[in-house]
Amino acid sequence: MNIEHSLDMVANIKGAFAAAVVDYESGMSLGSRGGSPEFDLDVASPGNSEVVRTKLEVMEKLGLREGIEDILITLDTQYHLIRPIRGGGDEKLFFYLALNRAQANLAMARRDLRVIEQQFYMAAPGVKTGRPGPGSQDNSQAFFPSAAGR
């Protein structure tokens, strides 16, 4: 599974209005879907990279030897989910998903994003090239047979 396919799946999560794959070291977006003039992903991506880097620094200072599963930021009308992509080797990437609270089911969105991240992880050797890694399969329909029905 490559970045573009993963982003298509993330963008189809119910209530999603913006999604990106971001390198949290540089703050650069490697791909995005959605957004608007009022919601600029070119501003959101580096800003959320700061959130991830700061949380990792605090965890290190506290001596926590755990990984971040996800970070949830709750606004009045939106949910923002940040999910680090594990297994990317030296690449430090995360999925960023902005949801409309009135339309989204937070529990389902977190589950769907976890599944997408796990599929992306399975294909991690192909992250730079966009080609699946050895032994990986594109079985996205196994998890999302009717995304429109949710």
VOTI-994197 format. One line per field, with one value per residue (C-alpha): residue number from 1; residue in three letters; x, y, z. Coordinates in nm, 4 decimals, m for minus. Each point is the difference from the previous one (the first is absolute). Layout:
% residues N
n = [NUM; ...]
res = [Ala; ...]
X = [X; ...]
Y = [Y; ...]
Z = [Z; ...]
% end
This chain:
% residues 150
n = [1; 2; 3; 4; 5; 6; 7; 8; 9; 10; 11; 12; 13; 14; 15; 16; 17; 18; 19; 20; 21; 22; 23; 24; 25; 26; 27; 28; 29; 30; 31; 32; 33; 34; 35; 36; 37; 38; 39; 40; 41; 42; 43; 44; 45; 46; 47; 48; 49; 50; 51; 52; 53; 54; 55; 56; 57; 58; 59; 60; 61; 62; 63; 64; 65; 66; 67; 68; 69; 70; 71; 72; 73; 74; 75; 76; 77; 78; 79; 80; 81; 82; 83; 84; 85; 86; 87; 88; 89; 90; 91; 92; 93; 94; 95; 96; 97; 98; 99; 100; 101; 102; 103; 104; 105; 106; 107; 108; 109; 110; 111; 112; 113; 114; 115; 116; 117; 118; 119; 120; 121; 122; 123; 124; 125; 126; 127; 128; 129; 130; 131; 132; 133; 134; 135; 136; 137; 138; 139; 140; 141; 142; 143; 144; 145; 146; 147; 148; 149; 150]
res = [Met; Asn; Ile; Glu; His; Ser; Leu; Asp; Met; Val; Ala; Asn; Ile; Lys; Gly; Ala; Phe; Ala; Ala; Ala; Val; Val; Asp; Tyr; Glu; Ser; Gly; Met; Ser; Leu; Gly; Ser; Arg; Gly; Gly; Ser; Pro; Glu; Phe; Asp; Leu; Asp; Val; Ala; Ser; Pro; Gly; Asn; Ser; Glu; Val; Val; Arg; Thr; Lys; Leu; Glu; Val; Met; Glu; Lys; Leu; Gly; Leu; Arg; Glu; Gly; Ile; Glu; Asp; Ile; Leu; Ile; Thr; Leu; Asp; Thr; Gln; Tyr; His; Leu; Ile; Arg; Pro; Ile; Arg; Gly; Gly; Gly; Asp; Glu; Lys; Leu; Phe; Phe; Tyr; Leu; Ala; Leu; Asn; Arg; Ala; Gln; Ala; Asn; Leu; Ala; Met; Ala; Arg; Arg; Asp; Leu; Arg; Val; Ile; Glu; Gln; Gln; Phe; Tyr; Met; Ala; Ala; Pro; Gly; Val; Lys; Thr; Gly; Arg; Pro; Gly; Pro; Gly; Ser; Gln; Asp; Asn; Ser; Gln; Ala; Phe; Phe; Pro; Ser; Ala; Ala; Gly; Arg]
X = [0.0000; 0.1467; m0.0534; m0.2568; m0.2124; 0.0240; m0.1110; m0.2967; m0.1042; 0.0506; m0.1985; m0.2907; m0.0342; m0.3425; 0.0180; 0.3499; 0.0623; 0.3815; 0.2710; 0.3754; 0.3082; 0.2632; 0.3702; 0.0198; 0.3728; m0.0339; m0.3694; m0.0405; m0.3172; 0.0695; m0.3566; m0.3385; m0.3712; m0.2622; 0.0553; m0.1256; 0.1031; m0.1275; 0.1850; 0.3466; 0.1785; 0.3290; m0.0381; m0.1494; 0.2696; 0.3039; m0.2051; m0.1016; 0.3580; 0.0903; m0.2673; 0.1490; 0.3614; m0.0901; m0.1918; 0.2915; 0.2423; m0.2210; m0.0341; 0.3785; 0.0511; m0.2506; 0.1754; m0.3103; 0.0971; m0.3206; m0.1089; m0.2727; m0.3086; m0.1791; m0.0503; m0.3514; m0.0692; m0.3645; m0.1333; m0.3547; m0.0996; 0.2935; 0.2128; 0.3635; 0.1712; 0.3748; 0.1168; 0.3729; 0.0815; 0.2062; 0.2574; 0.1073; 0.3684; 0.1753; m0.3035; m0.1995; m0.3497; m0.3508; m0.3525; m0.1869; m0.3789; m0.2451; m0.3620; m0.3295; m0.1331; m0.3634; 0.0632; 0.2799; m0.0069; 0.3223; 0.0341; m0.0472; 0.2362; 0.2723; m0.0529; 0.0039; 0.3138; 0.1694; m0.0810; 0.1283; 0.3188; 0.0520; m0.0420; 0.2425; 0.2427; m0.0163; 0.1088; 0.2612; 0.2943; m0.1717; m0.0776; 0.2529; m0.0812; m0.3721; 0.0270; m0.1105; 0.2680; 0.0791; m0.2897; m0.2483; m0.3373; m0.2469; m0.2988; m0.1550; m0.3434; 0.0245; m0.0237; m0.2093; m0.2495; m0.2570; 0.1553; m0.2918; m0.2440; 0.1343]
Y = [0.0000; 0.3376; 0.3499; 0.0990; m0.3119; 0.0369; 0.3626; m0.0992; m0.2444; 0.2563; 0.2613; m0.2465; m0.0256; 0.1353; 0.3696; 0.0547; 0.3368; 0.0068; m0.2664; m0.0102; m0.2148; 0.2154; m0.0341; 0.1250; 0.0752; 0.2476; 0.0861; m0.0673; m0.1580; m0.2957; 0.0009; 0.1356; m0.0096; 0.2636; 0.3189; 0.3394; 0.3659; 0.0117; m0.3215; 0.0086; m0.3349; 0.1753; 0.1785; m0.2952; m0.2521; 0.1764; 0.1140; m0.3550; m0.1148; 0.2278; m0.1726; m0.3433; 0.1087; 0.1745; m0.3023; m0.2296; 0.2341; 0.0036; m0.3792; m0.0313; 0.2394; m0.2009; m0.3234; m0.1457; m0.2899; m0.0173; 0.1019; 0.2476; m0.1817; 0.3184; 0.3579; 0.1439; 0.3723; 0.0857; 0.3347; 0.1358; m0.1315; m0.2215; m0.2960; m0.0071; m0.3401; m0.0469; m0.3596; m0.0754; m0.2542; m0.2729; m0.2069; 0.2625; m0.0526; 0.3354; 0.1841; 0.1729; 0.0253; 0.0453; 0.0038; 0.3208; m0.0097; 0.2845; m0.1002; 0.1847; m0.0894; 0.0095; m0.2652; m0.2108; m0.3015; 0.0450; m0.3638; m0.1220; 0.2659; m0.1050; m0.3652; 0.0683; 0.2126; m0.2753; m0.2583; 0.2298; 0.0672; m0.3753; m0.0651; 0.2829; m0.1502; m0.3364; 0.1770; 0.2191; m0.1190; 0.1683; 0.3349; 0.1990; m0.1644; m0.0380; m0.3701; m0.2681; m0.1758; m0.3689; m0.2221; 0.2838; m0.0080; 0.2720; m0.1366; 0.3322; m0.1232; m0.2668; 0.2743; 0.2602; m0.1815; 0.2791; 0.3145; 0.2002; m0.2009; 0.1266]
Z = [0.0000; m0.0929; 0.1399; m0.2618; 0.0516; 0.3782; m0.0228; m0.2155; 0.2718; 0.2797; m0.1927; m0.0210; 0.3782; 0.0927; 0.0916; m0.1420; m0.1618; m0.0045; 0.0118; m0.0463; 0.0394; 0.1663; 0.0767; 0.3570; m0.0115; m0.2854; 0.0351; m0.3713; m0.1318; m0.2307; m0.1255; 0.0957; m0.0721; 0.0686; 0.1907; m0.1099; m0.0010; 0.3600; 0.0916; m0.1529; 0.0259; m0.0816; 0.3350; 0.1909; m0.1000; 0.1496; 0.2995; 0.0843; m0.0552; 0.2914; 0.2116; m0.0746; 0.0570; 0.3265; 0.1312; m0.0851; 0.1828; 0.3112; m0.0080; m0.0207; 0.2936; 0.2031; m0.0868; m0.1641; m0.2223; m0.1970; m0.3448; m0.0843; m0.1252; m0.0969; 0.1108; 0.0124; m0.0049; 0.0589; m0.1190; 0.0251; m0.3447; m0.1009; 0.1015; m0.1052; 0.0074; m0.0275; m0.0427; m0.0341; m0.2690; 0.1595; m0.1810; m0.2525; 0.0764; 0.0213; m0.1318; 0.2714; m0.1396; 0.1326; m0.1331; 0.0719; m0.0200; 0.0597; 0.0572; 0.0247; 0.3478; m0.1111; m0.2677; 0.1448; 0.2271; 0.1961; 0.1052; m0.3577; m0.1380; 0.2447; m0.0911; m0.3735; 0.0276; 0.2042; m0.2695; m0.2769; 0.1989; 0.0511; m0.3723; m0.0744; 0.2530; m0.1768; m0.3183; 0.1745; m0.2174; m0.2961; 0.1678; m0.2035; m0.3306; 0.0501; m0.0833; 0.2459; 0.1974; m0.0380; 0.0903; 0.0396; m0.1671; m0.0848; 0.1873; 0.1014; m0.1015; 0.2697; 0.2621; m0.1798; m0.2220; 0.0219; 0.1433; m0.1381; 0.2092; 0.3313]
% end
